[in-house]
Structure formats: C-alpha cells, structure tokens
Amino acid sequence: MLEVLDPLARHSSSTRLAISFTAPARAASNASSNRWAACHRSDAARLYRLAIEAAEPGARYHAVGVEGFETRAIVKALARGLKIRAVSIPQEEAAEHFGWMAMFAGIDMAASSAVTQAKLGWRPKGPGLIANLDAMRYA
C-alpha cells in the first residue's frame, strides 16, 4: 500500500483552502498560535510520481512544502483577499464561531517532510501558501 499524506495540497487559485476558510475567515482565536502544514499542488504531484516510481511496499511519505504557517497569517491573508477585517475571538467562542472547523482551529497541524525528502530526493519548489493566497483571485 502506498500512502502519501497531503496536509493541504493547493493549486494557484487555492480553491479548496478558500472554500474551507471563507466562512470563518474573518476570525482567529486569541489562543491561535497553531500552524497548518501546506504543500503546493505541483510539489505534491512530483512526490506522487517519485513515490510510485520507488514502489516501496508500505511506505508513507509526507507532502509538506512548509512545516507550518500560523493560522493567524492564513486568516489575515484571506481577509485581505476577501476585503474583510480579520478579528480575534476569545478561545471560548471558537467552537460557536468555527462550527465543524472548531476541532481543527485549536490544534497545531505542523508536519515535516524531512524523511520523505531524504528517502526520495524530493524538494518542494512551489510558492508558499501566504504568497499563493495573496496572488489568488477572489470572487
């Protein structure tokens, strides 16, 4: 079995991320120093190819371009793009505000691809998440 973990693969328009974050985009929890790992879509595609070519049974690889972007920075980038004001909310209000995303809003989702890079010689080259969000066209 081949398993490539893709914490947040995205393409130049970051559609999946924007859809996931649009509703709560204007808020970050006051205790929000947590991070989200991310990988550009083109980097994830190259990793899938390398993993398939390696054909190592049971191998697990992590598609992580950057180990962690602070949630606060993601919220601010989305707020800029959506032309809304980003605000902080108290931790006790996070569940009500974020809804189903509350379970993710309070945890650190950083990850590493150091082992993957060493095993496969893979190096992420795509643009960073914040630069990608800043370049995104918001409707």
C-alpha positions as a Markdown table, in Angstrom:
| # | Residue | x | y | z |
|---|---|---|---|---|
| 1 | Met | 0.0 | 0.0 | 0.0 |
| 2 | Leu | 1.3 | 3.5 | -0.9 |
| 3 | Glu | 0.2 | 6.4 | 1.2 |
| 4 | Val | 1.2 | 9.9 | 0.5 |
| 5 | Leu | -0.1 | 12.3 | 3.1 |
| 6 | Asp | -1.1 | 15.7 | 1.7 |
| 7 | Pro | -2.0 | 18.1 | 4.6 |
| 8 | Leu | -3.1 | 20.8 | 2.3 |
| 9 | Ala | -2.3 | 20.5 | -1.4 |
| 10 | Arg | -3.3 | 23.5 | -3.3 |
| 11 | His | -3.0 | 24.9 | -6.8 |
| 12 | Ser | -2.6 | 28.5 | -7.9 |
| 13 | Ser | -6.1 | 29.6 | -7.1 |
| 14 | Ser | -6.1 | 27.8 | -3.7 |
| 15 | Thr | -9.8 | 27.0 | -4.2 |
| 16 | Arg | -10.0 | 24.2 | -1.7 |
| 17 | Leu | -8.5 | 26.3 | 1.1 |
| 18 | Ala | -10.7 | 29.3 | 0.3 |
| 19 | Ile | -13.8 | 27.2 | 0.4 |
| 20 | Ser | -12.8 | 25.7 | 3.7 |
| 21 | Phe | -11.9 | 29.0 | 5.3 |
| 22 | Thr | -14.3 | 31.5 | 3.8 |
| 23 | Ala | -17.0 | 31.3 | 6.4 |
| 24 | Pro | -14.7 | 31.8 | 9.4 |
| 25 | Ala | -12.0 | 33.7 | 7.5 |
| 26 | Arg | -12.5 | 36.9 | 9.5 |
| 27 | Ala | -11.6 | 35.4 | 12.8 |
| 28 | Ala | -8.7 | 33.8 | 14.6 |
| 29 | Ser | -8.9 | 32.5 | 18.1 |
| 30 | Asn | -6.9 | 34.6 | 20.6 |
| 31 | Ala | -5.0 | 31.4 | 21.5 |
| 32 | Ser | -4.3 | 30.7 | 17.9 |
| 33 | Ser | -0.6 | 30.2 | 17.6 |
| 34 | Asn | -1.3 | 26.9 | 15.9 |
| 35 | Arg | 0.0 | 26.1 | 12.4 |
| 36 | Trp | -1.1 | 24.4 | 9.2 |
| 37 | Ala | 1.4 | 22.5 | 7.1 |
| 38 | Ala | 1.0 | 23.0 | 3.3 |
| 39 | Cys | 2.3 | 21.8 | 0.0 |
| 40 | His | 1.8 | 23.2 | -3.5 |
| 41 | Arg | -0.1 | 21.0 | -5.9 |
| 42 | Ser | 2.8 | 20.8 | -8.3 |
| 43 | Asp | 5.1 | 19.6 | -5.5 |
| 44 | Ala | 2.6 | 17.0 | -4.3 |
| 45 | Ala | 2.2 | 15.8 | -7.9 |
| 46 | Arg | 6.0 | 15.3 | -8.2 |
| 47 | Leu | 6.0 | 13.5 | -4.9 |
| 48 | Tyr | 3.3 | 11.1 | -6.0 |
| 49 | Arg | 5.4 | 10.3 | -9.1 |
| 50 | Leu | 8.5 | 9.7 | -7.1 |
| 51 | Ala | 6.6 | 7.5 | -4.6 |
| 52 | Ile | 5.1 | 5.4 | -7.4 |
| 53 | Glu | 8.5 | 5.0 | -9.0 |
| 54 | Ala | 10.1 | 4.0 | -5.7 |
| 55 | Ala | 7.4 | 1.3 | -5.3 |
| 56 | Glu | 8.3 | 0.7 | -1.7 |
| 57 | Pro | 5.6 | -1.5 | -0.1 |
| 58 | Gly | 4.0 | 0.1 | 2.9 |
| 59 | Ala | 6.0 | 3.3 | 2.5 |
| 60 | Arg | 4.5 | 6.5 | 3.8 |
| 61 | Tyr | 5.5 | 9.9 | 2.6 |
| 62 | His | 4.5 | 13.4 | 3.7 |
| 63 | Ala | 3.8 | 16.1 | 1.1 |
| 64 | Val | 4.8 | 19.1 | 3.2 |
| 65 | Gly | 6.4 | 22.1 | 1.5 |
| 66 | Val | 6.4 | 24.3 | 4.6 |
| 67 | Glu | 6.1 | 22.7 | 8.1 |
| 68 | Gly | 3.6 | 25.3 | 9.3 |
| 69 | Phe | 2.0 | 28.6 | 8.5 |
| 70 | Glu | 0.5 | 30.3 | 11.6 |
| 71 | Thr | -3.3 | 30.2 | 11.4 |
| 72 | Arg | -3.3 | 33.9 | 12.1 |
| 73 | Ala | -1.2 | 34.6 | 9.0 |
| 74 | Ile | -3.6 | 32.5 | 6.9 |
| 75 | Val | -6.6 | 34.3 | 8.3 |
| 76 | Lys | -5.0 | 37.7 | 7.6 |
| 77 | Ala | -4.2 | 36.7 | 4.0 |
| 78 | Leu | -7.7 | 35.5 | 3.4 |
| 79 | Ala | -9.2 | 38.7 | 5.0 |
| 80 | Arg | -7.0 | 40.8 | 2.7 |
| 81 | Gly | -8.2 | 38.9 | -0.4 |
| 82 | Leu | -11.8 | 39.0 | 0.7 |
| 83 | Lys | -11.5 | 42.6 | 1.7 |
| 84 | Ile | -12.9 | 42.0 | 5.2 |
| 85 | Arg | -11.5 | 42.8 | 8.6 |
| 86 | Ala | -9.8 | 40.0 | 10.5 |
| 87 | Val | -10.6 | 39.8 | 14.2 |
| 88 | Ser | -9.5 | 37.8 | 17.1 |
| 89 | Ile | -12.1 | 36.0 | 19.1 |
| 90 | Pro | -11.9 | 34.5 | 22.6 |
| 91 | Gln | -11.0 | 30.8 | 22.8 |
| 92 | Glu | -14.3 | 30.0 | 24.5 |
| 93 | Glu | -16.2 | 31.4 | 21.5 |
| 94 | Ala | -14.2 | 29.4 | 18.9 |
| 95 | Ala | -16.5 | 26.4 | 18.8 |
| 96 | Glu | -19.6 | 28.5 | 18.1 |
| 97 | His | -17.8 | 30.6 | 15.5 |
| 98 | Phe | -15.9 | 27.9 | 13.6 |
| 99 | Gly | -18.6 | 25.2 | 13.6 |
| 100 | Trp | -17.3 | 21.9 | 12.3 |
| 101 | Met | -13.8 | 23.5 | 11.8 |
| 102 | Ala | -13.5 | 24.2 | 15.6 |
| 103 | Met | -11.9 | 20.8 | 16.1 |
| 104 | Phe | -9.0 | 22.0 | 13.8 |
| 105 | Ala | -8.9 | 25.6 | 14.9 |
| 106 | Gly | -7.2 | 24.9 | 18.2 |
| 107 | Ile | -4.6 | 22.3 | 17.3 |
| 108 | Asp | -1.2 | 22.6 | 15.8 |
| 109 | Met | -1.2 | 20.9 | 12.4 |
| 110 | Ala | 2.5 | 21.3 | 11.7 |
| 111 | Ala | 4.2 | 18.4 | 9.9 |
| 112 | Ser | 7.6 | 17.6 | 8.4 |
| 113 | Ser | 8.7 | 16.1 | 5.1 |
| 114 | Ala | 12.3 | 15.7 | 6.2 |
| 115 | Val | 12.2 | 11.8 | 6.0 |
| 116 | Thr | 10.3 | 12.0 | 2.7 |
| 117 | Gln | 12.9 | 14.4 | 1.2 |
| 118 | Ala | 15.8 | 12.2 | 2.4 |
| 119 | Lys | 14.2 | 8.9 | 1.0 |
| 120 | Leu | 13.1 | 10.2 | -2.4 |
| 121 | Gly | 15.3 | 13.2 | -3.0 |
| 122 | Trp | 12.1 | 15.3 | -3.3 |
| 123 | Arg | 12.4 | 19.1 | -2.7 |
| 124 | Pro | 9.3 | 21.3 | -2.6 |
| 125 | Lys | 9.7 | 24.2 | -5.0 |
| 126 | Gly | 6.2 | 25.7 | -5.3 |
| 127 | Pro | 5.1 | 29.1 | -4.0 |
| 128 | Gly | 4.4 | 29.4 | -0.3 |
| 129 | Leu | 0.9 | 29.4 | 1.0 |
| 130 | Ile | 0.7 | 33.1 | 2.0 |
| 131 | Ala | 2.2 | 34.3 | -1.3 |
| 132 | Asn | -0.3 | 32.0 | -3.1 |
| 133 | Leu | -3.2 | 33.4 | -1.1 |
| 134 | Asp | -2.1 | 36.9 | -1.8 |
| 135 | Ala | -2.0 | 36.2 | -5.6 |
| 136 | Met | -5.3 | 34.4 | -5.6 |
| 137 | Arg | -8.3 | 35.9 | -7.5 |
| 138 | Tyr | -11.2 | 36.2 | -5.0 |
| 139 | Ala | -14.7 | 36.3 | -6.4 |
